[in-house]
Amino acid sequence: MSHAAPEGVTGQQGPDQRGPDQRGPDQQTPDRRGSGRHAAAPPLLRARGLTRRFGSGRREVLAVDGIDLDVPAGRLLVVRGRSGSGKTTLLNLLAGLDRPTSGTVRLADARAGHDQEISAMSQPELVELRRRRIGVVFQTFALLGELTAAENVGLPLRLVGTDPAEREQRVAELL
């Protein structure tokens, strides 16, 4: 079985190579229990026992192995590591773009008064969740060449039916 891991993410993966004195004041280092420097804030996103395997038998690859992670609201999450260490797989699992082999991903939902388990949602539920609550920036931008920068930025708002005046205002704020 082949296995490598993003640095700074826990589970069966390798630990962050920097000592605590080398981290900035706003950086969280999750541990096996999902606690960290900012553990007092309730998590917006929580992963527990997150595992993803590809293939089987001698060709099985363990891309993500037993990750526990809490991401408080308003925090920036940075995942770094060597090529092939499972960074993209982990982010795809957290955003609901892929399903874990085992474990759970939960997203706080203040409006509903409870957490939503992303890892158990149907495809239509995941599509709606990504339209309204989760933004993903891919390594390749996937911009549409026929559209202006403003139209590309406003496209997700158009897809969810945002009023054109509000859409223009939000795009202007972003650009």
Residue pairs with C-beta under 8 A, 6 or more apart in sequence:
1 60
1 61
1 62
2 60
2 61
2 62
3 12
3 61
3 62
3 63
3 65
4 81
4 82
4 84
4 85
4 86
5 11
5 12
5 13
5 14
5 64
5 65
5 81
5 85
5 86
6 13
6 79
6 80
6 81
6 85
6 86
6 87
6 90
7 13
7 14
7 15
7 16
7 17
7 80
7 81
7 82
7 85
8 15
8 16
8 29
8 30
8 78
8 79
8 80
8 81
9 30
9 67
9 69
9 79
9 81
9 90
10 30
10 31
10 32
10 67
10 68
10 69
11 32
11 50
11 64
11 65
11 66
11 67
11 68
12 65
12 66
13 65
13 67
13 85
13 86
16 23
16 29
20 29
23 29
23 37
26 38
26 75
26 76
27 37
27 78
28 36
28 37
28 38
28 39
28 71
28 72
28 75
29 36
29 37
30 36
30 68
30 69
30 70
31 68
32 68
33 68
34 43
34 46
34 47
34 48
34 68
34 69
34 70
35 70
36 70
38 72
38 75
39 70
41 72
41 73
41 74
41 75
42 72
42 73
42 108
43 70
43 71
43 72
43 73
43 108
44 71
44 72
44 73
44 74
44 107
44 108
45 69
45 70
45 71
45 94
45 105
45 106
45 107
45 108
46 69
46 70
46 71
46 104
46 105
46 106
46 108
46 115
47 67
47 68
47 69
47 93
47 94
47 103
47 104
47 105
47 106
48 68
48 103
48 104
48 106
49 66
49 67
49 68
49 102
49 103
49 104
50 64
50 66
50 67
50 68
50 69
50 90
50 93
50 100
50 102
50 103
50 104
50 105
51 62
51 64
51 65
51 66
51 67
51 100
51 101
51 102
51 103
52 62
52 63
52 64
52 86
52 89
52 90
52 93
52 98
52 100
52 101
53 60
53 61
53 62
53 63
53 101
54 60
54 61
54 63
55 61
63 86
63 89
63 90
64 86
64 89
64 90
64 93
64 100
66 103
67 90
67 103
69 94
71 77
73 108
79 87
79 90
79 91
80 87
81 87
88 139
89 98
91 136
92 98
93 99
93 100
93 105
93 119
94 105
94 118
95 130
95 134
95 136
96 105
96 118
96 119
96 121
96 126
96 129
96 130
96 134
97 130
97 136
99 119
100 119
103 119
104 117
104 119
104 120
105 117
105 118
105 119
106 115
106 116
106 117
106 118
107 115
107 116
107 118
107 129
107 133
107 134
108 115
109 115
109 116
116 129
118 126
118 129
121 129
130 136
131 156
131 159
131 160
132 160
135 156
143 152
144 151
144 152
144 155
147 155
149 175
150 171
150 172
150 175
153 171
153 174
153 175
154 167
154 168
154 170
154 171
157 166
157 167
157 170
157 171
158 167
162 170
